[in-house]
Amino acid sequence: MSQCERLENCPFYLEKMADMPAMASVYKNQFCLKDFSQCARLMVLKQKGPEAVPLDLFPNQIERAKEILQE
């Protein structure tokens, strides 16, 4: 199975979701192990670089990612 190349070092999981393993597992399954091209964090990272990705940006926040990309 393919997975996102950023999964092992994603600050969202290492920092933001560290104390919420059940919720992190749900997000990982949907956005990191399946269709990671739909991850809001990855969208911002690929277009603006890692420094532009807010720690509190959830993988499912596509609309927020689009706003960040328009800035």
Summary of the structure (lengths in Angstrom):
residues: 71
radius of gyration: 11.3
end to end distance: 34.6
largest distance: 34.6
contacts: 180
relative contact order: 0.18
helix: 63%
strand: 0%
